[in-house]
Amino acid sequence: MTTNANAETDRFGVRPGEIAVELPASFDAGLYFIGRIRTPWTRREDCPKNAGESDAVCTIELDPRYAAALDKVETCTHLIVLYWMDRARRDLVVQTPRHYGEGRGSFALRSPVRPNPIALSVVKLLKVEGTTLSIQNIDCLDNTPLLDIKPYFASVDAKPDAAVGWHRDRKPQDKN
């Protein structure tokens, strides 16, 4: 069933094994877009599968009202960027990634397709000019809404022993 919320993205269809649900009739919270992310990718199929796959220089254009919030951000080498994947479906709870061919729960994937299409990337900060940040290692379409920027602390954010079992346990021939 196609709803107004996913009519635009429904053109991507539902793959075999995927499960879509009816979305709630209303939202529970509101948020503010604090800027936009500018990237070279305008089509989903051109966008990197994950942020680490591209070293393209992209920019964050922060709304000028938040300029003071950037104080000392230039001292950071890396940032956590949260953004709203505004062109993603929101109704799939089981997805079949093309490169795996079998269904996975949406919360076990980093796909933008989820009830709240919030994405996260740890980006390398290259420079700050006014309210424009030059960054690398992001995986979103051009003009994606920005939700938040946080400093990345390797001392607390890095978890070297973290694992995703279904991904870790793939056979070598599956890793293409």
Long-range contacts (C-beta under 8 A, 24 or more apart in sequence): 3-91, 5-90, 5-91, 6-89, 6-90, 6-91, 8-87, 9-87, 9-88, 9-89, 10-89, 12-44, 12-89, 14-92, 15-95, 15-96, 15-98, 16-96, 17-94, 17-96, 17-102, 17-103, 18-92, 18-94, 18-95, 18-96, 18-103, 19-92, 19-93, 19-94, 19-103, 20-89, 20-91, 20-92, 20-93, 21-91, 21-92, 21-93, 22-91, 23-90, 23-91, 23-115, 31-84, 31-147, 33-63, 33-84, 33-145, 33-146, 33-147, 34-62, 34-63, 34-66, 34-146, 34-147, 34-148, 34-149, 35-60, 35-61, 35-62, 35-63, 35-66, 35-131, 35-145, 35-146, 36-60, 36-61, 36-143, 36-144, 36-145, 36-146, 37-61, 37-81, 37-83, 37-138, 37-140, 37-142, 37-143, 37-144, 37-145, 37-146, 38-142, 38-143, 39-138, 39-140, 39-141, 39-142, 39-144, 40-142, 41-140, 41-141, 41-142, 42-141, 42-142, 43-141, 44-87, 44-141, 47-139, 47-140, 47-141, 48-139, 49-99, 49-139, 50-110, 50-139, 51-121, 51-122, 51-123, 51-137, 51-138, 51-139, 52-137, 53-139, 54-136, 54-137, 54-138, 54-139, 55-136, 55-137, 56-136, 57-126, 57-134, 57-135, 57-136, 58-134, 58-135, 58-136, 58-138, 59-132, 59-133, 59-134, 59-135, 60-132, 60-133, 60-135, 60-146, 60-149, 61-131, 61-132, 62-131, 62-132, 62-133, 62-146, 62-149, 63-131, 64-131, 66-131, 67-130, 67-131, 69-149, 70-128, 70-131, 70-133, 73-125, 73-128, 73-133, 73-149, 73-151, 74-125, 74-127, 74-128, 76-125, 76-151, 76-152, 77-124, 77-125, 77-152, 78-122, 78-123, 78-124, 78-125, 78-151, 78-152, 78-154, 79-122, 79-123, 79-125, 79-133, 79-135, 79-149, 79-150, 79-151, 79-152, 80-120, 80-121, 80-122, 80-123, 80-149, 80-150, 80-151, 80-152, 80-157, 81-120, 81-121, 81-122, 81-123, 81-135, 81-138, 81-146, 81-148, 81-149, 82-118, 82-119, 82-120, 82-146, 82-147, 82-148, 82-149, 82-150, 83-118, 83-119, 83-120, 83-121, 83-140, 83-144, 83-145, 83-146, 83-147, 84-117, 84-118, 84-119, 84-144, 84-145, 84-146, 84-147, 85-112, 85-117, 85-118, 85-119, 85-140, 85-144, 86-117, 86-144, 86-145, 87-141, 88-112, 88-113, 88-114, 88-117, 89-113, 90-114, 90-115, 90-116, 90-117, 91-115, 99-176, 100-174, 104-166, 108-164, 108-166, 112-140, 118-147, 122-152, 122-157
